[in-house]
């Protein structure tokens, strides 16, 4: 299945064909618009020439941070994200033999997948739940118990990047996030 998150055909093709790129896009999806976060891998490949985790893992950290910071940067915090990306690449190389997809395809069940994801830099509980839903909904990788692991992100609707398949669904996810933030703000004001 093809991924359609960024509205950029080359970037979406990279996310569809390179599991490490999809994982990195999710890692970058933090305090940054989701479609821009998922464009990050395409920016790196255009400047670095590769999106191979082994090459990224051993790249000179200063040079790699500089290319990640070049405008347009891969993230609003390009230096720290460049370091995090290299650490993620090292883990994928050392623990999964360079094959990021093994994180989800070899998980024993949803609980194991959550554990594997939360062991990665930048993947807290919420991000791990969203990624479980993303691989289930868009890649049809559904280990036993994935719904419980993903929580509400497993439900139908437009809750997260797991539900983005085109510009219309992207806007619906944005609208849902705005509603959640407004409700939380109203609740905090009423407390």
C-alpha positions in Angstrom: 0.0 0.0 0.0 1.3 3.5 -0.9 1.7 6.1 1.8 0.1 9.5 1.1 1.0 11.9 4.0 3.1 14.7 2.5 1.3 15.6 -0.7 4.8 15.3 -2.3 4.9 12.3 -4.7 8.7 11.7 -4.2 8.5 12.0 -0.4 5.5 9.7 -0.2 7.2 7.2 -2.5 10.2 7.2 -0.1 7.9 6.7 2.9 6.2 3.8 1.0 9.4 2.1 -0.2 11.8 2.7 2.7 10.6 1.5 6.2 13.4 3.5 7.9 12.1 6.7 6.2 8.6 6.0 7.6 10.0 5.4 11.1 12.1 8.6 10.9 9.1 10.6 9.6 7.2 9.5 12.7 10.1 10.4 14.9 10.2 13.9 13.5 6.4 14.3 14.0 6.8 16.4 17.2 6.1 20.1 17.6 6.1 20.4 13.8 3.4 20.0 11.2 3.0 16.3 10.4 3.4 16.6 6.6 6.6 18.6 7.0 7.9 16.0 9.5 7.3 13.2 7.0 9.1 15.3 4.3 12.3 15.1 6.5 13.6 11.9 5.0 13.2 13.2 1.4 15.2 16.3 2.4 17.9 14.2 3.9 18.2 11.9 0.8 18.4 15.0 -1.4 21.3 16.4 0.6 23.0 13.2 1.8 22.4 11.1 -1.3 21.1 8.1 0.7 18.6 7.1 3.3 20.4 4.0 4.3 20.5 3.6 8.1 24.1 2.3 8.1 25.4 5.3 6.2 23.5 7.7 8.4 24.7 6.0 11.6 28.3 6.5 10.7 28.1 10.0 9.2 30.1 12.8 10.8 27.7 14.2 13.4 28.6 17.9 12.7 28.3 17.5 8.9 25.1 15.5 9.3 23.6 18.2 11.6 24.6 20.9 9.1 22.8 19.2 6.2 19.8 18.7 8.4 19.8 22.4 9.3 20.1 23.6 5.7 17.0 25.6 4.8 14.4 24.1 4.6 15.5 22.3 7.7 14.2 18.8 8.5 12.6 20.1 11.7 12.2 23.2 13.7 15.0 21.8 16.0 17.3 20.4 13.3 20.4 19.9 15.4 18.8 17.8 18.1 16.7 15.9 15.5 19.8 15.2 13.5 21.5 13.6 16.5 18.3 11.7 17.3 18.1 10.5 13.7 21.6 9.2 13.8 20.9 7.4 17.1 17.8 5.8 15.6 19.9 4.7 12.6 22.5 3.1 15.0 19.7 1.2 16.8 18.2 0.0 13.5 21.6 -1.2 12.3 22.7 -2.8 15.6 19.5 -4.4 16.7 17.6 -5.0 13.4 20.5 -5.6 11.0 19.6 -2.3 9.2 16.0 -3.4 8.5 13.6 -1.0 10.3 10.6 -3.0 9.2 11.7 -5.8 11.5 10.7 -3.6 14.4 7.0 -4.2 13.4 7.1 -7.3 11.3 8.8 -9.4 13.9 7.0 -8.2 16.9 5.4 -11.0 18.8 2.2 -9.0 19.5 1.0 -5.5 20.0 2.5 -5.3 23.5 5.9 -6.3 22.1 5.6 -3.8 19.3 4.9 -1.0 21.8 7.9 -2.1 23.8 10.2 -2.1 20.7 8.9 1.3 19.6 9.3 2.9 23.1 12.9 1.8 23.2 13.6 4.1 20.2 14.7 7.7 20.6 11.8 10.1 20.4 9.1 7.5 20.8 7.1 8.0 23.9 3.8 6.1 24.7 1.6 8.3 22.5 3.9 8.3 19.5 4.3 4.5 19.8 0.5 4.1 19.8 0.1 6.2 16.8 2.9 4.3 14.9 1.2 1.0 15.8 -2.0 2.3 14.3 -0.1 3.7 11.3 1.5 0.3 10.4 -1.8 -1.5 11.0 -4.0 0.8 9.0 -1.6 1.7 6.2 0.7 -1.3 5.9 -1.7 -4.0 7.1 0.8 -5.1 9.8 -1.5 -6.2 12.6 0.1 -8.3 15.3 -2.3 -9.8 17.8 -3.4 -7.2 20.2 -2.5 -4.2 18.0 -5.8 -2.5 18.7 -5.3 -2.6 22.5 -1.7 -1.3 22.0 -2.8 1.5 19.7 -5.7 2.5 22.0 -8.1 5.1 20.4 -5.8 5.5 17.5 -7.0 2.0 16.3 -10.5 3.3 15.9 -12.0 4.6 12.7 -11.9 8.3 12.2 -9.3 11.0 11.8 -7.3 11.1 14.9 -3.7 11.0 13.8 -1.2 10.6 10.9 -2.3 6.9 10.9 -5.5 8.1 9.2 -4.0 10.5 6.7 -4.3 9.2 3.1 -4.8 12.4 1.1 -5.1 16.2 1.6 -8.8 15.9 2.7 -8.0 13.4 5.5 -5.0 15.5 6.5 -7.3 18.5 7.1 -9.8 16.3 9.0 -6.9 15.1 11.3 -5.9 18.7 11.8 -9.5 19.7 12.7 -9.7 16.8 15.2 -6.4 17.9 16.9 -7.7 21.5 17.1 -10.9 20.3 18.8 -8.9 18.2 21.3 -6.6 21.2 22.1 -9.6 23.5 22.5 -11.4 21.1 24.8 -8.3 20.7 26.9 -7.8 24.4 27.1 -11.4 25.0 28.1 -11.2 22.3 30.7 -8.0 23.8 32.1 -9.6 27.3 32.2 -12.6 25.8 34.1 -10.5 24.1 36.7 
